[in-house]
């Protein structure tokens, strides 16, 4: 029987490294040109990755990514009449991790402006230089033309290969970077738990349940904890750590990501059946209650709306210190709108000035995804028209709107910038957590979404029809009659929303002696949460 030789494996590894080196060249060209990239943070992250890779090399504790790369490389390049010995496979592991380490060092040196550091010092790759950019989506282990007929098809349906195909599909379909990163992380966990080399068609519901059960033990904040740096999920779970696990809601979210992947595979006819089905994370009633988001209570609402942002700040740049200046900008209006309309944070912060419209003498928020590529909605039912409540008009929203139109702003709350994850809500959400902690209104069971729960309670207190309440909040109507007709009219929704009974009188609380201004561009965002 013929076995692969060490020189042959080293040749495969050098091919792998050439691809990695070309990739580093491309990244060193593209990253400095990307305005969303913080180069200093990128370099620090690379240094952390360098240390973790060097540790794997020294300890020979290869992770699932290393093992997957070696398996794909050997399967792609070895002759069909050749076997792979254990000693040769170990040499391949060593070579691939050395290639990863050399690539990271090249990229650090390039981004740091250190030409001397870009010279590859590893003797296995001596005199090797980048030869140009790789072809889009190419991989160093892509199957060559020497493969026997039928082998390409079998390899392309391995779980790890199909995961890459799915991620490419999602990237091309316009999924935001944060969601794509979540998919990559979760599906990487799936591959680690059930085996990256598994043929996709060999997966069963038992594998889905195995992943669900593994999620129960995932430590909260695992990706940020130093003791788990560079470890695969299976390695983390094997440590028997006593860290607090992720919440059942997060477990279900990750399980849903796996289900989305499985459903895609079924739609692409890669799987003959849907494996995920209605499988759910099992939680006790106590856990279920503890992880729910609660509405703000009366005391919290009073603390929020009697705090400096709403009652008066020391200056436009020191919003947390009490004073006489009331700046009616995004940080003032967004929480008020959330309470009085039940709109989600993401829906409010992405509003355009043109989304505040009038029909039949009724002013309303038109929640849509048109006219702006950055707009995103949670569900189809989220598209709706929400009347502007009378209380909001009494608080001076009309003046703010007219000022926005006069200054020809496109977005209603222009000072809220889109975060790196592609969402406008991310930055405001961070601010709100800090602000409620400072003002004393923070509680672990409440967050900005609690305003939506307050609105729901206010509508129920007014005994308005459930069908109208659901239409205002953007919930689907699952009643027998819900699929008939066009739903409640704008005037019906306006009549209902003005009947809402809240635990506090917002008009009375927000009538103060502060000096009010509707200019929204003077606020110093960096100091709002300081």
C-alpha positions in Angstrom: 0.0 0.0 0.0 1.3 3.4 -1.0 1.4 6.2 1.6 1.9 10.0 1.4 5.4 11.1 2.0 6.6 14.0 4.1 7.8 16.0 1.1 4.5 15.6 -0.6 2.6 16.9 2.5 5.0 19.8 2.8 4.2 20.6 -0.8 0.5 20.6 0.0 1.1 22.9 3.0 3.1 25.3 0.9 0.2 25.5 -1.5 -2.1 26.2 1.5 0.3 28.9 2.7 0.6 30.6 -0.7 -3.2 31.0 -0.7 -3.1 32.4 2.9 -0.3 34.8 2.1 -2.2 36.1 -0.9 -5.2 36.5 1.4 -3.1 38.5 3.8 -1.9 40.8 1.0 -5.5 41.5 0.0 -6.5 42.2 3.7 -3.5 44.5 4.2 -4.7 46.4 1.1 -8.4 46.5 1.9 -8.5 47.0 5.7 -6.9 50.5 5.8 -9.4 51.7 3.2 -12.4 50.6 5.2 -13.7 53.5 7.3 -15.5 51.1 9.7 -12.2 49.4 10.6 -10.2 50.5 13.6 -6.7 49.5 12.6 -5.3 49.6 16.2 -8.0 47.3 17.4 -7.5 45.1 14.4 -3.8 44.8 15.1 -4.4 44.0 18.8 -6.9 41.3 17.8 -4.3 39.8 15.4 -1.7 39.8 18.2 -4.1 37.9 20.4 -4.8 35.4 17.6 -1.0 35.1 17.1 -0.5 34.1 20.7 -3.4 31.6 20.6 -2.0 30.0 17.3 1.5 29.8 18.7 0.1 28.1 21.8 -1.7 25.5 19.7 1.5 24.9 17.8 3.6 24.4 20.9 1.1 22.2 22.8 -0.1 20.3 19.6 -3.7 21.0 20.9 -5.2 21.6 17.4 -8.7 23.0 17.3 -11.6 22.0 15.0 -10.6 24.6 12.5 -7.1 23.2 12.2 -8.4 19.7 11.8 -10.9 20.7 9.2 -8.4 22.5 7.1 -5.9 19.6 7.2 -8.6 17.1 6.3 -9.8 19.2 3.4 -6.3 19.8 2.2 -5.3 16.2 2.2 -8.5 15.0 0.6 -8.2 17.6 -2.2 -4.5 16.9 -3.1 -3.5 13.4 -2.3 -3.6 10.9 -5.2 -6.6 8.5 -5.0 -4.3 5.5 -4.7 -2.5 6.8 -1.7 -3.2 6.4 2.0 -2.6 8.9 4.8 -0.5 7.7 7.7 -1.0 9.0 11.2 2.6 10.4 11.3 2.1 12.3 8.1 -1.3 13.7 9.3 0.5 15.0 12.3 3.1 16.7 10.1 0.2 18.2 8.1 -1.4 19.6 11.3 2.0 21.1 12.2 2.4 22.7 8.8 -1.1 24.2 8.5 -0.8 25.8 12.0 2.7 27.2 11.1 1.1 28.6 7.9 -1.6 30.3 9.9 1.0 31.7 12.3 3.2 33.0 9.4 0.1 34.6 7.8 -0.9 36.4 11.0 2.6 37.7 11.5 2.8 39.0 7.9 -0.5 40.8 8.3 0.5 42.4 11.6 3.7 43.6 10.1 2.0 44.9 7.0 -0.7 46.8 8.9 1.9 48.2 11.3 4.1 49.5 8.5 7.0 47.1 9.3 8.4 45.8 6.0 11.1 43.8 7.7 8.5 41.9 9.6 6.8 40.9 6.4 9.7 38.6 5.5 8.6 35.0 6.2 11.1 33.5 8.6 9.7 30.0 8.9 12.1 27.6 7.0 9.2 25.6 5.6 8.1 28.7 3.6 11.4 30.3 2.9 11.6 32.8 0.0 7.8 32.7 -0.4 6.1 36.0 -1.3 2.5 36.9 -2.2 1.7 36.3 -5.9 -1.5 38.5 -6.1 -5.0 38.4 -4.9 -6.9 35.1 -4.7 -10.0 34.5 -6.8 -13.2 35.4 -4.9 -14.4 32.6 -2.6 -11.5 30.4 -3.6 -10.0 27.9 -1.1 -6.5 26.4 -0.9 -8.0 22.9 -0.9 -10.2 23.3 -3.9 -10.5 20.0 -5.8 -8.1 19.7 -8.7 -8.9 18.2 -12.1 -7.0 15.0 -11.2 -9.8 13.9 -8.9 -11.7 10.8 -10.0 -15.2 11.2 -11.3 -17.8 11.4 -8.5 -15.3 12.5 -5.8 -16.1 16.3 -6.2 -19.8 15.7 -5.6 -19.2 13.7 -2.5 -16.8 16.2 -1.0 -19.0 19.2 -1.7 -21.8 17.8 0.5 -19.7 17.6 3.6 -21.2 19.6 6.5 -18.3 22.1 6.6 -18.4 22.7 2.9 -22.1 23.2 2.9 -21.8 25.7 5.8 -19.4 27.8 3.7 -21.9 27.7 0.8 -24.7 28.8 3.1 -22.6 31.7 4.5 -21.6 32.9 1.0 -25.3 32.8 0.1 -26.2 34.9 3.2 -23.4 37.4 2.5 -24.6 37.9 -1.1 -28.2 38.3 0.1 -27.3 41.4 2.1 -27.4 40.0 5.6 -25.7 42.5 8.0 -22.2 41.7 9.3 -23.3 41.1 12.9 -25.9 38.5 11.8 -23.5 36.9 9.4 -20.9 36.6 12.2 -23.5 35.0 14.5 -24.3 32.5 11.8 -20.6 31.7 11.3 -20.0 31.2 15.0 -23.1 29.1 15.7 -22.6 26.9 12.6 -19.0 26.5 13.6 -20.2 25.2 16.9 -22.6 22.8 15.1 -19.7 21.4 13.0 -17.6 21.0 16.2 -20.3 19.1 18.0 -21.5 16.8 15.3 -18.3 16.6 13.2 -17.2 18.9 10.4 -16.4 16.0 8.0 -19.9 14.5 8.4 -21.8 14.1 5.1 -24.7 16.5 5.3 -27.1 13.7 4.4 -26.0 11.7 7.4 -27.4 14.2 9.9 -30.5 13.2 11.9 -32.7 14.8 14.5 -30.5 13.2 17.1 -27.7 15.5 15.9 -30.0 18.5 16.2 -30.9 17.5 19.8 -27.3 17.0 20.6 -26.5 20.6 19.6 -29.6 21.8 21.5 -28.4 20.0 24.6 -24.8 21.4 24.2 -26.2 24.9 24.2 -27.5 24.4 27.7 -23.8 24.3 28.9 -22.4 27.2 26.8 -20.9 29.7 29.3 -22.4 33.2 29.2 -20.0 35.6 27.4 -17.8 32.6 26.2 -16.3 34.5 23.3 -15.1 37.3 25.5 -13.8 35.3 28.4 -10.0 35.0 28.4 -9.9 31.4 29.8 -11.7 30.2 26.7 -9.6 32.1 24.1 -8.7 29.9 21.2 -10.8 26.9 22.4 -13.4 25.1 20.4 -16.9 24.7 21.9 -16.3 21.0 22.6 -13.0 21.9 24.4 -14.9 24.5 26.5 -17.6 22.0 27.4 -15.0 19.4 28.4 -13.5 21.8 31.0 -16.6 21.2 33.2 -16.5 25.0 34.0 -19.0 26.4 36.5 -19.6 29.6 34.6 -23.2 30.8 34.3 -24.7 29.4 31.1 -26.3 31.6 28.4 -30.0 32.3 28.9 -32.7 30.0 27.5 -33.7 32.9 25.1 -30.2 33.0 23.7 -30.1 29.2 23.5 -33.3 29.3 21.5 -31.9 32.0 19.2 -28.8 29.9 18.4 -30.9 26.8 17.8 -33.0 28.9 15.4 -29.9 29.8 13.5 -29.2 26.1 13.1 -32.8 25.5 11.9 -32.5 28.3 9.4 -29.4 26.6 7.9 -31.2 23.2 7.8 -34.3 24.7 6.2 -32.0 26.3 3.5 -30.4 22.9 2.9 -33.9 21.4 2.4 -34.9 24.2 0.1 -31.7 23.7 -2.0 -32.5 19.9 -2.1 -29.4 19.1 -0.2 -31.5 17.4 2.5 -34.6 15.4 1.8 -36.4 16.4 5.1 -36.5 19.3 7.5 -34.7 18.1 10.6 -35.2 21.0 13.0 -39.0 21.0 13.0 -40.5 22.5 16.2 -37.6 21.5 18.5 -37.4 23.9 21.4 -35.0 24.7 24.2 -36.4 23.1 27.4 -36.7 25.7 30.3 -38.4 25.5 33.7 -41.2 28.0 34.4 -38.9 29.8 36.8 -36.2 30.3 34.2 -38.8 31.4 31.7 -40.1 34.1 34.0 -36.6 35.3 35.1 -35.5 35.8 31.5 -38.6 37.8 30.4 -38.4 41.5 29.8 -40.7 43.3 32.2 -42.4 46.7 31.8 -41.0 49.6 33.7 -42.9 50.1 36.9 -44.2 53.5 38.0 -41.2 54.3 40.0 -38.8 53.6 37.2 -40.8 55.7 34.7 -40.8 58.6 37.2 -37.0 58.2 37.6 -36.4 58.2 33.8 -38.6 61.2 33.0 -37.4 63.3 35.9 -33.8 62.8 35.0 -31.6 65.5 33.4 -32.2 64.6 29.7 -35.9 65.4 30.2 -35.9 67.9 33.0 -32.8 69.9 32.2 -29.0 69.4 31.8 -26.0 71.5 32.8 -25.0 72.0 29.2 -25.4 70.5 25.8 -22.3 68.4 26.3 -23.0 67.4 29.9 -26.4 65.8 29.6 -26.2 63.7 32.8 -25.6 66.6 35.1 -28.8 68.5 36.2 -29.3 72.0 34.9 -31.7 74.2 33.0 -31.1 73.3 29.4 -33.6 70.8 27.9 -32.3 69.7 24.5 -35.2 68.2 22.6 -33.1 65.9 20.3 -33.1 62.2 19.6 -32.1 61.3 23.2 -35.2 63.2 24.4 -37.8 62.1 21.8 -36.9 58.4 21.2 -37.9 57.2 24.7 -41.0 59.3 24.7 -42.1 57.9 21.3 -41.4 54.4 22.5 -43.6 54.8 25.6 -46.5 56.5 23.8 -46.6 54.3 20.6 -45.1 51.0 21.6 -42.8 51.2 18.6 -39.6 49.1 18.7 -36.2 51.0 19.2 -35.0 49.8 15.8 -38.2 51.2 14.1 -37.8 54.6 15.8 -34.1 55.3 15.2 -34.3 54.5 11.5 -37.3 56.8 10.8 -36.9 59.3 8.0 -38.4 62.8 8.1 -40.5 61.7 5.2 -41.9 58.8 7.2 -43.9 61.2 9.4 -46.9 61.6 7.1 -50.5 62.9 7.2 -53.7 61.3 5.9 -57.3 62.4 6.7 -55.9 65.1 9.0 -54.1 62.4 11.1 -50.4 62.6 11.5 -48.7 59.1 11.6 -45.5 57.3 11.5 -45.2 55.2 8.4 -43.0 52.2 9.4 -41.5 50.8 6.2 -38.3 49.6 4.5 -38.5 51.8 1.4 -36.3 54.7 0.4 -33.4 53.7 2.5 -31.2 50.6 2.1 -30.3 50.6 5.8 -33.8 50.1 7.0 -34.7 46.8 8.6 -37.9 45.4 10.2 -38.4 42.4 12.4 -41.3 40.9 10.6 -43.7 41.5 7.7 -46.3 42.7 10.2 -43.9 45.4 11.4 -44.8 47.4 8.3 -47.7 49.6 9.5 -49.0 53.1 10.2 -48.8 54.2 13.8 -50.8 57.4 14.6 -49.0 60.2 16.4 -50.7 60.4 19.9 -52.1 63.7 21.1 -49.8 63.6 24.1 -46.8 63.6 21.8 -48.1 66.7 20.1 -48.7 68.4 23.4 -45.1 67.8 24.3 -43.9 69.8 21.2 -43.1 67.1 18.7 -44.7 69.2 15.9 -42.0 71.9 16.4 -39.2 69.3 16.3 -40.7 67.8 13.0 -41.0 71.3 11.4 -37.4 72.1 12.4 -36.2 68.8 10.8 -38.0 69.6 7.6 -36.7 73.2 7.6 -33.1 72.0 7.9 -33.7 69.5 5.1 -32.6 66.5 7.2 -33.2 63.1 5.7 -33.3 61.1 8.9 -35.6 62.2 11.8 -32.9 61.4 14.4 -29.8 62.2 12.4 -27.4 62.2 15.4 -27.9 58.4 15.9 -25.3 56.8 13.7 -25.4 53.3 12.3 -23.2 50.9 14.2 -20.6 48.6 12.7 -23.1 45.7 13.0 -25.4 47.5 10.5 -28.1 48.6 13.0 -28.9 52.1 14.1 -30.3 50.8 17.4 -27.0 49.3 18.7 -25.4 52.6 19.8 -28.6 54.0 21.3 -29.2 50.8 23.2 -25.7 51.0 24.8 -26.4 54.6 25.7 -29.7 53.8 27.3 -28.2 51.0 29.5 -25.5 53.4 30.8 -28.0 56.2 31.3 -30.5 54.2 33.3 -27.7 52.9 35.5 -26.6 56.5 36.2 -30.1 57.7 36.9 -31.0 54.8 39.1 -33.7 53.4 36.9 -31.8 50.3 35.8 -32.9 46.8 36.7 -31.7 43.5 35.2 -35.3 42.6 34.2 -36.0 45.8 32.3 -34.4 47.4 29.2 -35.5 49.9 26.5 -37.9 47.2 25.1 -39.8 47.6 28.5 -41.4 50.8 27.0 -43.2 48.5 24.5 -44.5 46.4 27.4 -45.7 49.6 29.2 -47.6 50.7 26.1 -49.2 47.2 25.8 -50.4 47.5 29.5 -51.6 51.1 28.9 -53.8 49.9 25.9 -55.2 47.0 27.9 -56.0 49.4 30.8 -58.0 51.5 28.4 -59.8 48.3 27.3 -59.2 49.0 23.6 -59.9 46.1 21.2 -57.1 43.6 21.0 -57.3 43.6 17.2 -56.5 47.3 17.1 -53.8 47.0 19.7 -52.0 44.3 17.7 -52.2 46.4 14.5 -50.6 49.4 16.3 -47.8 47.2 17.7 -47.1 45.3 14.5 -48.2 41.9 15.8 -49.9 39.4 13.5 -53.5 38.8 14.2 -53.9 35.0 14.7 -57.6 35.1 15.4 -60.1 33.3 13.1 -61.0 36.7 11.5 -57.4 37.9 11.3 -56.8 36.9 7.7 -59.9 38.7 6.4 -60.1 42.4 5.5 -57.4 45.0 5.6 -57.3 45.5 9.3 -58.2 48.5 11.5 -58.3 51.9 9.8 -55.9 54.7 10.7 -58.8 56.6 12.4 -59.6 53.5 14.5 -56.0 53.2 15.6 -55.8 57.0 16.3 -58.9 56.8 18.5 -57.5 53.8 20.4 -54.0 55.1 20.9 -55.3 58.4 22.5 -57.2 56.4 25.1 -54.1 54.7 26.5 -53.9 54.9 30.3 -50.3 55.1 31.6 -49.1 54.9 35.2 -47.6 58.4 34.9 -48.9 61.7 33.5 -46.1 62.5 31.1 -47.4 66.0 30.1 -47.3 67.1 33.8 -43.9 65.6 34.5 -42.3 67.1 31.3 -43.7 70.6 31.9 -40.7 72.2 33.5 -38.9 75.6 33.8 -35.9 74.5 31.8 -34.7 76.3 28.7 -35.9 74.2 25.8 -34.3 74.0 22.4 -35.1 71.8 19.4 -31.7 72.0 17.8 -30.5 68.4 17.6 -27.0 68.8 16.4 -25.3 70.3 19.4 -25.2 67.2 21.6 -21.9 65.6 22.3 -22.7 61.9 21.8 -19.5 60.7 23.6 -20.4 62.4 26.8 -24.0 61.3 27.0 -23.2 58.2 28.9 -20.2 59.5 30.8 
